[in-house]
Amino acid sequence: MDYGYAITRAWKITWKYKILWIFGILAGCGSTGGSNNSSEYSRSIEDMPPEIIEMGDKALIFFSQPVVIIGLIIFVLFFIMLITFFSTIGRVGLISGTYKAEMDAEKLSFGELLKDGKSRFWPFFGMNFLVSLPFIIVIFGLIGAGIFVAFSADNATNAEEFLVGFIPVICVIFCCLFLFSLVIGMIMQQAQNAMIIEELGISASIMRGWEIFKNGLGHIILIAIILFIIGAIVGVSLALPVLVVVVPSIISFVLHEAKSFQPLIIAGLCLVAYLPIALIANGVLTTYAQAVWTLTYLQLSEETPKITKEDTIVEYA
């Protein structure tokens, strides 16, 4: 495993084939006081200007209407589907584009990569959805069970006692799920590359991803750590301008040094102006990270026997 080649070559591909940034932006869509001071803010609502209080009351009444709630739910579901579609197209385009660039393609066109994304959309989406489904069921099942038992309790005391004992259990389970999801994520990263590069089906891609992960575990973990450090540095750099603008505005508003929404409005306008820069930077980072993973896969796959169409689950059991 040549780490230097994967890291440097990924950047060369990212910089040379800037059309990949578009797919990186799309893929990134799919990419988180003590109690003694409570009396100091007990009159915070009363101290606000009347027009702000009136605006808040109107907003609360508006968003509490059943029609508005249903509309928001529909909008959120539509937004999730849209993000999922663009993220999947972007991820497939990045893998396909990086592979073609590594195969010395002179030029990558948007239409070509978009065609690749659409042609492999359903298998790619289906594989990721099937792997994510158990996590979704467990998480929503635990949350639903907690809410049901809490509301079914005989009195508030019993509900409180249940929640006190249930919340630590939830935290432990979520921590375990998080660690497990990291492992599954690294396996799926290899499976996604296998599906696009070797044109495998869903089950064969997952098996191939597991084989690559198992045989190159140390290399994959090291690459993941390197990318995490790079992502953390870039993430902090991108977040600093936001913190510089937003935090003083919020502090000013909370401490009532501002008697209107003007500081928050100015901060919002600054964030809107900064958003395109952040999107492009995140797209470049996503492109680079995926390029590293794809080049890592290409190196590790050379030492792992390929899965043919005749291979079955029994043969790999």
N, C-alpha and C positions, 0 to 999 in steps of 0.2 A: 504494500500500500504506500503510494507516494503522496504524502500529505501536502508537500509543497506544490506539487503539480496541480492537485485538485483545487487548492486555495487560490493559487495565482492564475491558473488557466480559467477558473470560474470568473475571476474579475475581468480578464481579457475578453471573454465571451460577453459578459454583461456590458462592458464599455463599447465593444465593437458593434454588437447587434442591439442597438437601442430600441428596436421595435419590440424587443422582449420586455421592455419597461411597461408597456401597455398591459401585457399579460401579467406582469408582476403586480401592477396596481389592481387588476381584476382579482388575481389570486389572493391579494392582501385583504380583500373584502371579507375573504373566508377565515384573515388572520384578525393588568387589569387593575380631657378636663376633669377634672375631678368634680364630685358632687357638691363640693363646698362653694363652687362658683355659680350654681344654678340660680341663686337668688338674684345675682347681678343681671340676669337676662330674663327674669320672670315677667318684666313689663315691656319686653321687646316689641310685642305686637301693639301694645297701647301707645308706645312711643313713635310708631311709624306714622308718616303723614296720612291723613284720611283718604286721599286719592289712591294710595297704594293698598290700603286695607280694602277699599271698595273694589279695586281691580281684582284683588285676590278672591274676594267673596263671589264676584261674578264668574271668575274662572272656575271656582269650585262648583258652583251651581251648573255651569255649562257642561263640565266634564262628568258630572254625576248623572246626566240624562242617559237612559238606556240606549237610545239611538246612537248617541255619541260613543258610548262604551263599545257597542257592537261594531261601529265604524272603525274605532281604533283597533279592535281585535282583528278585523279584516285587513286593515292597513298593515299591521304588524306581520300577519301571516304572509301577505303579498310581498312585503319587504324582505322577509326571510327567504322566500322562494326566489326572489330576484337576486339576492346576495348569493344564495347557493348556486344558482345558474352561472353567474359571472365568475364566482370563485372556482367552480369546476372547469369552466372553459379556460380560465387563466392558468390553472395548474397544469392542465393537459398541454396547453400551448407552450408553457415554460419547459416542460420535460421534452416535448417533441422538438422545440427550437434548440435547446441545449444539445440534444443528441445530434441533430443535423449540423449544428455548428462544429461539434467535435469531429464529425465526419467530413469536415472541410467544405461545408456549403459556402458558396461565395456570397449569397444574399438570402435573407429570410424575409418573406412578404407577410403582411398582416392577413391577407386572404388565405394564404396557405396554412398558416398556423390556426386561424379561425376554423378552417375546414377540418383540420385535425381534431380540434377541440369538440366540434359538433359531432364528428363521426364516432368519437369514443366517449361521448358525454354519458350515456345511460349506463354502460358497464362500469365506468369510473365512479359515477355517482352511486350506483347500486352497491358496489363493493364497500365504499366508505360508509354508506348508510347502514348496511348490514352489520358492519363491525361496530358502529356507534350505537345501534339499537339497544343492545343489552345495557349500556351505560345510561341511556335515556330512560329506559324502563326502571332501572334500579333507583335513579335519582328522583324521578317523579313519584315512584312508589313509596319511597321513604318520606318524601315531603307530604304526599297525600295521606299516608298512614298517620304521620304526626298531627296533621290538621284534623283528621277524623277523630282520633282518640282524644285530642285536646277539647274539641267541641262536644264530644260525647260524654265527657266527665260530668259527674253529678253536681259538682260545684267548682267555683273558681280555685279553691284551695287544692283540690285533687288535680285540676288541670295544670296548675302551677307546679305541683310536685312532679307530675309526669314530664313536663317540659324540662324541668331542672335535671331529671335523670336521662331524658331522651336526647337533649342537645349534645352532651359530650359523646354519646354513641354515634350521633350523626356526624360529628366532627371527625371521629376516628375512622368511620366508614368512608367519608369523603377524602380523607388523607390517603387511605389505602387505594381508593379509586383513582386518585390523582397519580400516585406512583405507578399503578398498573397501566393507566392511560399513557404515561410516558413510554413505557416499554412497547405497548401496542402501537403508539405513534411512530416509533422507530421502525417497527416491523412493516407498518403500512406505508411508510416512506419508500421502503424497498419494493413493496408490492405495487405501488403506483408506478414506479419506474419500470417494473417488469411488465405491467399491462401495456404501457405505451411503447417501450423500446422493443420488447420481444413479442408484442401483439398477442398476449395470452388472455384467457378468459378469467372470470372472477375467481373461481376456486384455484386454478393453476397459478394465478398471480399471487394469491395469498400464500400458497405453498412455496412459491419461488421466493417471496419476500421473507418467509420464515427461514428458508435455507441460507439465504444471503446473510440474514441477521445472525443466525446461529454460528455460521462459519467465520464471520467477520465481526463478532461482538465487540472486541476491544477497539477495533478501528472505528466502528460506528459510534461507540460511546465517546471516543476522543473527538471525533468530528462534531458530534452533538454539543460537547462542551465548548469547543472552539466557536461554533456558530452562536451558542448562547452568550458567550462573552462579547462577540462582535455585535450581536443584536442588542445586548444590554447597553453597550457603549453608545451605539447609534440611537437607541430608544431614549436614553437620558439626554443626549444632545438635542433630540427633537422635542423633548418635553420641557427643557429649560425655558425657551421663549414663552411657552404657554404658562408656565408657573410664574414667570416674571410679570406677565400681563394680568393673569386671572387672580392670583393670590392677593395682591394689594387691593384690587377692586372688591373682592369678597370681604376682606378684613375691614375695609373702609365702610362697606355697606352694613355689615353686622354690628360694628361699633357705633353706628349712627352718625359717623362723621359726614356721611352723605345723606341727604334728605330726599333723594329720588333714585330712580333706576339709572341715572346717567352714567355712573362709573361702570355698571354692568353692561350697559348698551355699548359703551366705548370698547370695553373688553371683548364683547361679542363681535364687534366689527373687526377688531384686530385679529381675532381667531379666524373669522371668515377669510380675511386677506391672507392669513398664514396657511390655511387649509390646503391650497394647491401645492405649496412647497412641501408640506408634510406628506401629502399623497404621493408625490413624485419620489421623495426620499424613501418612503416606505416601499414603493414599487421597485426601486433599485435594490433595496435591501432584500426584498422577497425574491427578486430575480437572481441575485447573487447566491442566496442561501439554497435555492432550488438547484442552481447550476452546480454548487458544491456537492449536493446530495446525488445529483445525476452522475457527475463524474466519479464520485465515490462508488456508486453502484456499478458503473462500467468497469472499474478496476477490480472490485470484489467479485463480480460475476464471471470474470475470466477464470477464476479458480474454483467456481462452483458449477457442477454439471447442469446443463440446461434442461428444462422440462419440455418434453415433446407432447404432441397432441395425444400420443398413445399412453402417456403416463397417467396413472390413476391415483386416487387417494390411498388405495390399499398398498401400492408400491412405495408410497412415501410414509406410510404409517410406521 
